[in-house]
């Protein structure tokens, strides 16, 4: 469980907070004392998520690839809680069904869809948040969702090159912004999971060969798929004042993915 009271009095926007990693984080932030604005595309799912998160949760319904969506969420956070203290961008996903894949197979549509979903949406949310943080003064924390695939590829089972490119770009934007806005006490960091049990991971979770691979590629805790709650403590820490001297960092929460080879079935 996230450290009690670590976010008391804080106002946090979670972009992509209706399922999986985002919903788990939103619940952890609320449990740590934060007021939370959940951003999601589906109004019914967003309200259901807010009910799970608790009475100090509010909803902005919209598509994260629309630049106006997070602007509205930030405005709602300021209206409901008086200010913005942090943003956690989780929204993103696979573009495999739109044509993402190995470079020689990657379609124009797959590239455009995947980069907009994962890269442009994050740019829009980070820009909206940093503008508000600069306006109100006093600093804040912006936390971005990356992936180990942004620098630690797995060619046999996870060869989606537009997705990997977008997640590598998350690191570039985060580090550049961390450097530039440090003087304003605005921190930027990345959490980067490996394979986690979320709706996005449905294909991999149903593939016996991938599950065998994960036993050796993510060997911690018996060799398992990650759970959304595996990230929650880190998310709360990086959004809280406990990490006030931390910026520009990429934290892999990956069960050992980045330090092991993994054994593929022939």
C-alpha positions, 0 to 999 in steps of 0.5 A, spaced: 500 500 500 502 507 498 505 510 504 499 513 508 498 521 507 504 522 502 499 526 498 495 529 503 493 536 500 495 534 493 491 535 486 493 529 481 491 528 474 491 521 472 490 521 464 488 514 462 485 512 469 479 508 468 483 501 467 489 497 469 495 501 471 492 508 471 486 506 475 490 502 480 495 508 481 489 513 481 486 509 487 493 509 490 494 516 490 487 517 493 489 512 499 495 517 500 491 523 501 490 526 494 484 529 490 484 526 483 481 527 476 481 521 472 481 522 465 478 517 460 475 516 453 468 512 456 464 516 460 461 510 463 468 507 465 470 513 468 465 514 473 465 507 475 473 508 476 471 514 480 467 510 484 472 505 486 477 511 487 473 514 492 469 521 494 475 525 492 475 523 485 472 527 479 472 525 472 474 529 465 471 525 459 475 525 453 480 522 448 487 524 450 489 525 443 485 531 443 489 537 445 483 540 449 482 534 453 487 535 458 487 542 458 480 541 461 482 536 466 487 541 469 482 546 469 477 541 473 483 540 478 484 547 479 477 548 480 475 542 485 482 543 489 485 550 488 491 548 484 495 542 480 500 539 484 502 533 479 500 529 473 501 522 471 500 520 464 498 513 463 494 513 456 497 509 450 497 502 447 498 498 442 497 499 435 498 492 432 491 492 429 492 498 425 499 496 422 504 496 427 510 491 427 517 490 424 519 496 420 519 492 414 512 491 415 510 497 419 504 501 415 503 508 415 497 508 418 500 503 424 506 508 425 501 514 425 496 511 429 501 508 434 505 515 435 499 519 436 496 515 441 503 514 445 507 520 443 502 526 441 497 524 447 503 525 452 506 531 449 499 534 449 498 532 457 505 534 459 504 541 455 498 542 459 500 541 466 507 545 465 503 551 463 499 550 469 504 549 474 508 555 471 502 559 472 501 558 479 508 557 481 511 553 487 513 547 482 510 540 481 511 533 479 510 530 472 510 523 471 510 519 464 509 512 463 514 509 458 516 501 457 522 497 457 521 496 450 523 503 449 530 501 450 530 493 451 527 490 445 524 483 445 525 481 437 521 475 437 515 476 441 514 484 441 517 487 435 512 493 434 517 498 432 512 504 432 511 503 439 518 502 441 519 509 438 514 512 441 516 510 448 523 511 447 521 518 445 517 519 452 524 518 455 527 524 450 521 529 452 522 527 459 529 528 460 529 534 456 523 537 460 526 535 466 533 539 465 529 545 462 524 546 468 528 544 474 529 551 475 522 552 476 522 546 481 518 542 476 520 535 476 519 530 470 520 522 471 518 516 467 516 509 470 517 503 465 514 497 466 515 490 462 509 486 461 503 487 466 497 484 466 492 489 463 487 490 457 493 492 453 496 485 454 491 481 452 494 478 446 501 476 450 497 473 456 493 468 451 500 466 448 503 460 451 510 461 448 510 468 451 508 466 458 514 461 458 518 466 455 516 471 461 518 466 466 525 467 464 525 474 462 521 477 468 524 472 473 523 476 480 517 473 484 517 466 481 517 469 474 511 472 473 507 477 469 507 484 473 501 487 476 498 494 476 499 495 483 507 493 482 508 500 480 503 504 485 508 505 490 513 508 485 508 512 482 506 515 489 513 516 491 515 520 484 508 524 485 510 526 492 514 531 496 518 525 498 522 525 491 523 533 491 530 532 489 529 527 484 528 529 476 529 526 469 530 519 472 527 513 468 525 507 473 524 500 470 519 496 474 520 490 470 521 484 474 528 483 471 526 484 464 532 489 463 538 484 466 536 478 463 536 474 456 529 470 457 529 463 453 525 463 447 522 456 445 524 454 438 
